[in-house]
Amino acid sequence: MTMQSDNTPEHTGITRQIADTMRDEIIYGRLEVGQRLPAEHELAMRFGASQPTVREAMKLLAAQQLIHSKRGPRGGVFVNRPTLEQANSLLTSVTTWLVTLGVFTLDDVAEARRGLGHTCIRLAAQRRGDKDITTLERELRRMSDSSLSNQQFCAADEQFHRAIANATGNKVLQLMMLIVSDSLMQAIRMIVFRFHERETIVEIN
């Protein structure tokens, strides 16, 4: 009897099913943050799969920042507490992909950034602290400095928008600004580096 290759469509399908099931259990709270997952052999018995297949499913979950491993006597695989930066990394990749495919146009993303910016500015004006004002003033001064390199200008633009979102105190808005800004950043860099048109960036903002 010939053993089935690990990269066959059936194997890949089982791996994805296990990963999707575990992901749903994490997202909907059936597996809590910090909770230790069952051992590989237990998961293999649960899903009727081999341990290598379960191991591949765990790699998919780890790539999505949903789980992490610990070594030692109290080690194992645990449900992760994702940060805004980790969530942004995943969602920005999807958003950038949609921009690349033309599902989202750069005009769409720029318009979303302006609209989101207006909302953030309104809330930031009500909730900002002294630290927020200091950060915003610093980034505005940086963007106005004609001696900045193109890379420094792009970094200041990105930090300015993040500072506005942070000043709102709203984590959802902070995440949305991270996603939209990072998705638009590739286009901003292209405009600045290729055409040296910083005024265009100010207009987009």
SVG drawing of the C-alpha trace seen along z (x, -y; Angstrom):
<svg xmlns="http://www.w3.org/2000/svg" viewBox="-18 -73 37 75">
<polyline fill="none" stroke="black" stroke-width="0.4" points="0.0,0.0 1.3,-3.4 1.2,-6.0 -0.5,-9.3 1.8,-12.2 1.6,-15.0 1.1,-17.6 -1.9,-15.9 -5.1,-18.0 -6.8,-15.8 -4.1,-16.3 -4.1,-20.0 -7.8,-20.1 -7.7,-18.3 -4.9,-20.7 -7.0,-23.7 -10.1,-22.3 -8.3,-21.7 -6.8,-25.2 -10.1,-26.8 -11.9,-24.9 -9.3,-25.9 -9.2,-29.5 -13.0,-29.8 -12.7,-28.4 -10.1,-31.0 -12.0,-33.9 -15.3,-33.1 -13.8,-32.6 -14.3,-28.8 -10.5,-28.7 -9.4,-31.6 -6.3,-33.8 -3.5,-32.0 -5.2,-28.6 -3.0,-25.7 -4.0,-23.7 -4.4,-19.9 -1.3,-17.9 -0.8,-16.9 -1.8,-13.3 -5.1,-14.4 -5.9,-16.8 -5.0,-14.0 -7.5,-11.7 -10.1,-14.4 -9.9,-15.2 -9.0,-11.7 -5.8,-13.0 -2.1,-12.2 0.1,-14.2 2.2,-15.7 -1.1,-17.0 -2.0,-18.6 1.5,-20.1 1.0,-21.7 -2.4,-23.1 -0.7,-24.6 1.9,-26.3 -1.0,-28.0 -2.4,-29.3 1.0,-30.5 1.5,-32.3 -1.8,-34.2 -0.4,-35.1 -3.3,-33.1 -1.0,-30.8 2.5,-30.7 4.8,-28.0 6.6,-27.8 9.4,-25.4 10.2,-23.8 8.4,-21.7 5.4,-24.0 5.6,-24.5 3.2,-23.8 1.1,-25.6 -1.0,-28.5 -3.6,-30.8 -2.0,-34.2 -3.2,-37.7 -2.7,-39.5 -1.5,-43.1 -2.8,-45.9 0.5,-45.7 0.0,-42.0 -3.6,-42.4 -2.5,-45.3 0.2,-43.2 -2.4,-40.5 -5.1,-42.9 -2.7,-45.2 -1.4,-42.3 -5.0,-41.5 -5.8,-45.2 -2.6,-45.7 -3.4,-42.6 -6.8,-43.9 -5.2,-47.2 -2.8,-45.3 -5.6,-43.3 -7.5,-46.5 -10.4,-45.6 -9.6,-48.7 -8.2,-51.6 -5.7,-54.0 -8.3,-56.7 -10.6,-54.5 -7.9,-54.1 -6.9,-57.8 -10.6,-58.8 -11.0,-56.3 -7.9,-57.8 -9.3,-61.3 -12.7,-60.3 -11.1,-58.3 -8.8,-61.2 -11.6,-63.7 -13.3,-61.4 -10.0,-60.9 -9.3,-64.6 -12.7,-65.4 -12.3,-62.9 -8.6,-63.7 -9.5,-67.4 -11.7,-66.3 -9.5,-63.7 -5.9,-64.5 -3.4,-64.8 -0.2,-66.9 1.9,-63.9 -0.4,-63.7 0.0,-67.4 3.8,-67.1 3.9,-64.2 1.7,-65.8 3.7,-69.1 6.9,-67.1 5.8,-65.2 4.3,-68.3 7.6,-70.1 9.4,-67.1 7.1,-67.1 7.8,-70.8 11.5,-70.3 12.8,-70.5 16.1,-68.9 14.4,-65.6 15.2,-62.7 12.3,-61.0 12.4,-58.1 12.3,-60.4 9.4,-62.4 7.3,-59.2 8.0,-58.1 6.9,-61.4 3.7,-61.3 2.9,-57.8 3.7,-58.7 1.6,-61.9 -1.5,-59.9 -0.9,-57.3 -0.5,-60.0 -3.9,-61.4 -5.5,-58.0 -3.8,-57.3 -5.1,-60.6 -8.7,-59.4 -8.2,-56.7 -10.2,-54.4 -8.5,-51.1 -10.7,-50.3 -9.9,-53.6 -6.3,-53.1 -6.3,-49.8 -8.3,-51.1 -5.8,-54.0 -2.9,-51.6 -4.4,-49.4 -5.4,-52.3 -2.2,-54.2 0.1,-51.1 -1.9,-50.1 -1.5,-53.6 2.1,-53.9 3.4,-52.0 1.8,-54.5 3.0,-57.4 6.6,-56.2 6.2,-55.7 5.0,-59.3 7.7,-60.8 10.6,-58.7 9.8,-58.7 8.4,-62.2 9.6,-64.0 6.1,-65.6 5.6,-66.0 2.8,-68.6 0.8,-65.7 1.1,-63.8 -0.1,-66.8 -3.1,-67.1 -3.9,-63.4 -3.8,-63.8"/>
</svg>
